[in-house]
Structures are given as C-alpha cells and as structure tokens.
Amino acid sequence: MTSLLRTAPRALRTATLTSRAIPLIHQQFRLKHDHLNPPEGNPAVTGRSPPEPPREEAIALKNNTLSGSYLGTTRRLPEFNLNDKVVLVTGAARGLGLVQSEALLEAGATVYALDRLEEPSADFYRVQKRAAEELGTTLHYRQIDVRDVPQLNEIIQSISESQGKMDGLITAAGIQQETSALDYSQKDANMMLEVNVTGTLMAAQAVAKEMIRHGRGGSIAMIASMSGSVANKGLICPVYNASKAGVLQLARNLAMEWGIHGIRVNTISPGYIVTAMVEELFIKYPERRHDWPTQNMLGKLSQPGEYRGAGVFLISDASSFMTGSDLKIDGGHTAW
Ligand SMILES: NC(=O)c1ccc[n+]([C@@H]2O[C@H](COP(=O)([O-])OP(=O)(O)OC[C@H]3O[C@@H](n4cnc5c(N)ncnc54)[C@H](O)[C@@H]3O)[C@@H](O)[C@H]2O)c1
C-alpha cells in the first residue's frame, strides 16, 4: 500500500493521506456538494397533485363494473403523471417525436413541438385536436431549425416566460444519410453532426438554462439510436452512427454537469422503427423489410408506439434516480 502511494500522483497521495485535502480537491473540481451537503436532486413540484380522475373513470370506480384504469391520473403510479409540466419535443412534426408528444400529452403535459417543417404532418393536427378535446391539455407548434441557435434560444425563452416554467425536453430532431465513408463529403458530414449532435446540445443548453432559472430541476431525454453503439450490418451510415455515439456521450457529460441543478439527462436508443422515413427506404431497398427483422431476438421491426412509455418514464418522476444512462429498446439487436 505504501509503495503504491509513493508511485501515485502527488494530488492523489495528498488526498489519501490527509483528510484536509478533501475540501481542496472539491475546490479544484468546483464540486459544490459533499456527503454533508448533498444535492437535493429533482425537487418536488410544490402544489402539484394528481388531477381529478376522468368522469368515466370515476363512474367505473364507483360502480365497480369497468376496469377504469387511468394510469398516473389518480392513485395508480402517480409518479408518471405529468400534469402541469411543460415539455418541449424537437423533431415532433411527425414520426417518433410526434408519437412521444402524444404520450406526454396523455400523461398530462403541455407540449411544444419544435420542428423545421413549415407545416407539420396531418397526424400532428389529429393529436393537437385530441389534446384539446379529450386530454384537457395543449399541443403547440413552433417552426425552427435546430441549427438556427439565436432563434432557437429566443423561442425556448419565450415559451419558458409565457408558461412560467420549463420541465422537460425530448430531442428527436435528426437526419440520416447513407453514403460510404470513402465518398462522404466534408459538407455532408458537418451537416449530419450539426443537426444530430450540435442541434441536440443547443436545444438542451437553452432548455437547461431555463430549468436552472426556474429552480425546479427537470428532465431531458435525447433520442440516440442502437446505431450509436454498433455498426449496423449492411447499413452504410458512418457519420450517422458517429453522431448517435456522440449523443450517447453528450448525455453522460450533461448529466454530470447539470445533476447539481436537479436536471437529469438520459438517452433512448431505439432499434429499427417503421416510420415514414424507413418506409421510404423499403421502397428503395425492398430486401431490408425481410432482412432487418432477422437481426434481432424478437424477429420483427418496431412500431413508433412501442417507445411511448420510454419518453414518459424518462421525463416523469418515475425515473427520478436515473441520469447519465441509456434506455436501449432494440428487440435485442445489440445483445448478441
Ligand atoms: N426510424 C428509425 O428506425 C430510428 C431508429 C433509431 C433512432 N431514430 C432517431 O429517432 C429520431 C426521429 O426519427 P424518425 O424516424 O421519426 O424520423 P423523421 O424524419 O420522421 O422525423 C424527424 C423529424 O426531425 C425534424 N428535423 C430534422 N432536421 C431538423 C432540424 N435541423 N431542425 C428541426 N427539426 C429537424 C424533421 O423535420 C422530422 O419532422 C431521429 O433522431 C432518428 O435518428 C430513428
């Protein structure tokens, strides 16, 4: 032990030998907390309680005839309840981002969809109508390219000011490009990284600043991909895969920096999802429709709806002790 200490770096030896060195080390790494002064974590939102059960549920419960199970809205798993929370979702004009938005709305959140499309998909309007008429909440749309950082900041600040809070963010805005590494241009590679990595960081940064300003903590879930952990067999997307690996690592670092503010940062890594984007690919490469399902343990491709629970789980208090982590939902694709 003594000889080990002799060869250890000076700072480590000092830290090991004298307890007086501990505050110095904290100072050096700007740690604000220790075991006597721990961070408070995700602060409970004061005055927030589950909403009244929907009318049909109240009747069903009273009569004891129907099952009447409205998860998170009464005493059943209330930690999933997002009532009174404001959540932003990038890339939510369609696809996975829109599906996440609908799930958040069902859990009670007020949702702002941020997307570069001038006009969101027709399905967006169905969800918006449903939010207003059935779910007692609202879905808003803001057109923004995540690469336009000044405007992105302006939009996020104005949402935060008008709502008086900022509780969550799901980043689903992303692009994909199939080009071999030998042919990839610098311009295309930069664009991929700018949207998928820098755009994710800039959205998270703007939201985190507002979360810190309101002092209520918050939760950020970034859509990464199983492609951030493996090279997809036969799918030639070197920069996309690198960008998703970047998102995975970015989340760990943001979690480390923002944990003291009660902000949690995690990722979701989906496997192949049959979204409009993938359906288009199947027209060009019909063999993939049959090949891809053989590459995971469940022998099928996933539907966007199979990720609904993941976003709600990560944004809600149900995951209050989870940060810097990845939820891999890929049918076992990367497990063998
Ligand atoms: N579909 C899959 O198989 C799959 C698998 C793993 C991960 N993902 C990831 O899930 C996310 C959503 O993918 P999807 O399949 O729903 O694709 P999609 O193309 O249907 O949706 C992506 C959305 O992001 C928006 N967007 C793109 N660039 C933007 C920018 N610069 N600024 C603002 N918005 C922008 C698009 O307009 C679109 O509405 C992406 O991050 C994707 O990488 C998809």
The ligand as a MOL file (V3000), in Angstrom:
LIG
                    3D

  0  0  0     0  0            999 V3000
M  V30 BEGIN CTAB
M  V30 COUNTS 44 48 0 0 0
M  V30 BEGIN ATOM
M  V30 1 N -36.6610 5.4200 -37.6390 0
M  V30 2 C -35.7400 4.6620 -37.0780 0
M  V30 3 O -35.5680 3.4730 -37.3990 0
M  V30 4 C -34.8780 5.2440 -35.9880 0
M  V30 5 C -34.0780 4.3790 -35.2360 0
M  V30 6 C -33.2830 4.8900 -34.2290 0
M  V30 7 C -33.2870 6.2480 -33.9650 0
M  V30 8 N -34.0560 7.0770 -34.7120 0 CHG=1
M  V30 9 C -33.9990 8.5010 -34.3950 0
M  V30 10 O -35.2860 8.9380 -33.9980 0
M  V30 11 C -35.4370 10.3180 -34.3090 0
M  V30 12 C -36.7190 10.5320 -35.0980 0
M  V30 13 O -36.6360 9.7800 -36.2940 0
M  V30 14 P -37.8890 9.4310 -37.2360 0
M  V30 15 O -37.6930 8.0690 -37.7270 0
M  V30 16 O -39.1430 9.7960 -36.5520 0 CHG=-1
M  V30 17 O -37.5670 10.4060 -38.4620 0
M  V30 18 P -38.4410 11.5220 -39.1780 0
M  V30 19 O -37.6140 12.0000 -40.3170 0
M  V30 20 O -39.8200 11.0290 -39.4590 0
M  V30 21 O -38.5510 12.6830 -38.0480 0
M  V30 22 C -37.5010 13.5490 -37.7730 0
M  V30 23 C -38.0650 14.9410 -37.5750 0
M  V30 24 O -36.9660 15.8100 -37.2700 0
M  V30 25 C -37.1360 17.0120 -38.0000 0
M  V30 26 N -35.8470 17.6390 -38.2400 0
M  V30 27 C -34.8310 17.1740 -38.9950 0
M  V30 28 N -33.8200 18.0600 -39.0180 0
M  V30 29 C -34.2100 19.1130 -38.2560 0
M  V30 30 C -33.6280 20.3420 -37.9060 0
M  V30 31 N -32.4310 20.7050 -38.3860 0
M  V30 32 N -34.2980 21.1730 -37.0830 0
M  V30 33 C -35.5260 20.8550 -36.6290 0
M  V30 34 N -36.1490 19.7040 -36.9550 0
M  V30 35 C -35.4960 18.8460 -37.7510 0
M  V30 36 C -37.8000 16.5730 -39.3060 0
M  V30 37 O -38.4510 17.6560 -39.9640 0
M  V30 38 C -38.7510 15.5000 -38.8210 0
M  V30 39 O -40.0190 16.0190 -38.5180 0
M  V30 40 C -34.1820 10.7280 -35.0760 0
M  V30 41 O -33.2620 11.3370 -34.1880 0
M  V30 42 C -33.6340 9.3990 -35.5620 0
M  V30 43 O -32.2380 9.4420 -35.7670 0
M  V30 44 C -34.8660 6.6190 -35.7150 0
M  V30 END ATOM
M  V30 BEGIN BOND
M  V30 1 1 1 2
M  V30 2 2 2 3
M  V30 3 1 2 4
M  V30 4 1 4 5
M  V30 5 2 4 44
M  V30 6 2 5 6
M  V30 7 1 6 7
M  V30 8 2 7 8
M  V30 9 1 8 9
M  V30 10 1 8 44
M  V30 11 1 9 10
M  V30 12 1 9 42
M  V30 13 1 10 11
M  V30 14 1 11 12
M  V30 15 1 11 40
M  V30 16 1 12 13
M  V30 17 1 13 14
M  V30 18 2 14 15
M  V30 19 1 14 16
M  V30 20 1 14 17
M  V30 21 1 17 18
M  V30 22 2 18 19
M  V30 23 1 18 20
M  V30 24 1 18 21
M  V30 25 1 21 22
M  V30 26 1 22 23
M  V30 27 1 23 24
M  V30 28 1 23 38
M  V30 29 1 24 25
M  V30 30 1 25 26
M  V30 31 1 25 36
M  V30 32 1 26 27
M  V30 33 1 26 35
M  V30 34 2 27 28
M  V30 35 1 28 29
M  V30 36 1 29 30
M  V30 37 2 29 35
M  V30 38 1 30 31
M  V30 39 2 30 32
M  V30 40 1 32 33
M  V30 41 2 33 34
M  V30 42 1 34 35
M  V30 43 1 36 37
M  V30 44 1 36 38
M  V30 45 1 38 39
M  V30 46 1 40 41
M  V30 47 1 40 42
M  V30 48 1 42 43
M  V30 END BOND
M  V30 END CTAB
M  END
